[in-house]
Amino acid sequence: MEKIKVGIVGNGGISGVHVQGYQAIPDRAEIYALCDINKERALALAKRLGVPEERVFDNVYDMVKLDELDAVDVCTWNNGHADCTIAALNAGKHVLCEKPMAMNAKQAIAMKEAADKNGKHLQIGFVRRFGNDMEVLKNIEADGWFGDLYYAKVNYTRRNGCPGGWFSDSSRSGGGPLIDLGVHVIDFSRYLMGNHKPVSVYGVTFDKLKNRPDVRKAGGYISTDAGSKEIYDVEDLAVGLIRFDNGSVISIDAAFSLNQAGDKGDMEFFGTKAGAKITNQVELFSSMSGYMTNTQLAYPTSFDFVHSFNSEIKHFIDCITVPGTKCIAPAEDGVVLMKILDGLYESAKTGHEVIID
Ligand SMILES: NC(=O)c1ccc[n+]([C@@H]2O[C@H](COP(=O)([O-])OP(=O)(O)OC[C@H]3O[C@@H](n4cnc5c(N)ncnc54)[C@H](O)[C@@H]3O)[C@@H](O)[C@H]2O)c1
């Protein structure tokens, strides 16, 4: 089978996890080129991976001139996603772009149009679609065990977990915990509940605590550039309601800073026949012979970070090389997610419900 030559643009924190994904399938993919606006960082990674210096770049436009490059993996700050993706697609490369797809829906639509125009594969880094918990829940849902899933309550809130650097600078991130963390759990729940079309949203944001520089952090995800430029002009808490065309609703909380017991990433799903709670494990709630039952599966259901990224990257290579592979995380879902996020931010500004077209 053809070995895909991949160029990774943005060589900070998450790119290291993508590197592991390509290294896990050495017969199918090769990290052929690297690119970062911080060229020293790209060169350091190139040295570690054995990528020759002539294939290390400080801008994506030069990297995509490499004829033999098949695919580009975009791991930049959010404000680089659209430019890098469109440049790569227009140069005839396939693209895997990290979440969130873009800064806003307008950019996301332009990215999807570039993929369609060039007939190239564009996949979005909705890594939670590739986890064990999703696999189990999708199978249970497909068997009709939940009945009609009509409500989800999803939460991704940190007590003191702003990653710093660009994550809190709206000009590079497009927003705070909603666009960074909320995107994962909104996408997870929309995907599980059948990918229905959103029709309206209501959102509220706060920036009361900001990044809490006066309170010591206890670990957690940190931007590679944390500490070097600490602008904080994004929300620290976002809450929202998303209504879909089949009548189902998702309620979301996302926070970088919140006075709560610890960090939380719970998702609860409520169906007419059964419900589920996802923490580190999947728990199921239904009834049997007139008695309420709580069920835990004798199967691993915790989200395994590395396994999920490896599956996402393998799927990217499958989509490019195996004819007929249906993309699990297509651009059209990225566009829908950006419309939801835009609507929630707009609603938070105006204080009113926003209708999504
Ligand atoms: N899927 C997940 O769970 C997950 C987790 C973390 C981050 N992410 C996403 O990955 C992306 C990167 O996050 P990170 O944590 O690695 O950030 P980071 O700050 O650690 O690294 C980003 C790198 O991109 C480089 N860069 C920025 N703009 C660029 C451009 N236009 N061209 C080339 N290089 C550029 C920076 O110099 C930096 O080295 C973000 O979009 C983030 O939302 C996803």
PDBQT file of the ligand as one rigid body, heavy atoms in Angstrom, charges set to zero:
ROOT
HETATM    1  N1  LIG A 401      -7.684  17.376  20.132  1.00  0.00    +0.000 N 
HETATM    2  C1  LIG A 401      -7.277  17.766  21.323  1.00  0.00    +0.000 C 
HETATM    3  O1  LIG A 401      -7.608  17.177  22.346  1.00  0.00    +0.000 OA
HETATM    4  C2  LIG A 401      -6.360  18.957  21.407  1.00  0.00    +0.000 A 
HETATM    5  C3  LIG A 401      -5.564  19.143  22.539  1.00  0.00    +0.000 A 
HETATM    6  C4  LIG A 401      -4.710  20.249  22.563  1.00  0.00    +0.000 A 
HETATM    7  C5  LIG A 401      -4.701  21.160  21.503  1.00  0.00    +0.000 A 
HETATM    8  N2  LIG A 401      -5.523  20.952  20.435  1.00  0.00    +0.000 N 
HETATM    9  C6  LIG A 401      -5.542  21.909  19.313  1.00  0.00    +0.000 C 
HETATM   10  O2  LIG A 401      -4.287  21.850  18.647  1.00  0.00    +0.000 OA
HETATM   11  C7  LIG A 401      -3.895  23.138  18.200  1.00  0.00    +0.000 C 
HETATM   12  C8  LIG A 401      -2.515  23.455  18.765  1.00  0.00    +0.000 C 
HETATM   13  O3  LIG A 401      -2.563  23.431  20.167  1.00  0.00    +0.000 OA
HETATM   14  P1  LIG A 401      -1.225  23.188  21.042  1.00  0.00    +0.000 P 
HETATM   15  O4  LIG A 401      -1.698  22.876  22.390  1.00  0.00    +0.000 OA
HETATM   16  O5  LIG A 401      -0.338  22.233  20.347  1.00  0.00    +0.000 OA
HETATM   17  O6  LIG A 401      -0.605  24.659  21.014  1.00  0.00    +0.000 OA
HETATM   18  P2  LIG A 401       0.930  25.034  21.227  1.00  0.00    +0.000 P 
HETATM   19  O7  LIG A 401       0.949  26.460  21.601  1.00  0.00    +0.000 OA
HETATM   20  O8  LIG A 401       1.569  24.068  22.164  1.00  0.00    +0.000 OA
HETATM   21  O9  LIG A 401       1.593  24.812  19.767  1.00  0.00    +0.000 OA
HETATM   22  C9  LIG A 401       1.139  25.486  18.626  1.00  0.00    +0.000 C 
HETATM   23  C10 LIG A 401       2.320  25.663  17.671  1.00  0.00    +0.000 C 
HETATM   24  O10 LIG A 401       1.832  26.217  16.435  1.00  0.00    +0.000 OA
HETATM   25  C11 LIG A 401       2.785  27.186  15.973  1.00  0.00    +0.000 C 
HETATM   26  N3  LIG A 401       2.067  28.065  15.043  1.00  0.00    +0.000 N 
HETATM   27  C12 LIG A 401       1.086  28.954  15.335  1.00  0.00    +0.000 A 
HETATM   28  N4  LIG A 401       0.594  29.509  14.213  1.00  0.00    +0.000 NA
HETATM   29  C13 LIG A 401       1.275  28.957  13.173  1.00  0.00    +0.000 A 
HETATM   30  C14 LIG A 401       1.197  29.089  11.755  1.00  0.00    +0.000 A 
HETATM   31  N5  LIG A 401       0.306  29.904  11.173  1.00  0.00    +0.000 N 
HETATM   32  N6  LIG A 401       2.069  28.371  10.997  1.00  0.00    +0.000 NA
HETATM   33  C15 LIG A 401       2.962  27.542  11.561  1.00  0.00    +0.000 A 
HETATM   34  N7  LIG A 401       3.071  27.353  12.912  1.00  0.00    +0.000 NA
HETATM   35  C16 LIG A 401       2.223  28.039  13.702  1.00  0.00    +0.000 A 
HETATM   36  C17 LIG A 401       3.294  27.846  17.251  1.00  0.00    +0.000 C 
HETATM   37  O11 LIG A 401       4.516  28.494  17.050  1.00  0.00    +0.000 OA
HETATM   38  C18 LIG A 401       3.382  26.615  18.190  1.00  0.00    +0.000 C 
HETATM   39  O12 LIG A 401       4.648  26.000  18.095  1.00  0.00    +0.000 OA
HETATM   40  C19 LIG A 401      -5.005  24.085  18.646  1.00  0.00    +0.000 C 
HETATM   41  O13 LIG A 401      -5.906  24.311  17.592  1.00  0.00    +0.000 OA
HETATM   42  C20 LIG A 401      -5.693  23.340  19.770  1.00  0.00    +0.000 C 
HETATM   43  O14 LIG A 401      -7.073  23.674  19.903  1.00  0.00    +0.000 OA
HETATM   44  C21 LIG A 401      -6.318  19.868  20.355  1.00  0.00    +0.000 A 
ENDROOT
TORSDOF 0
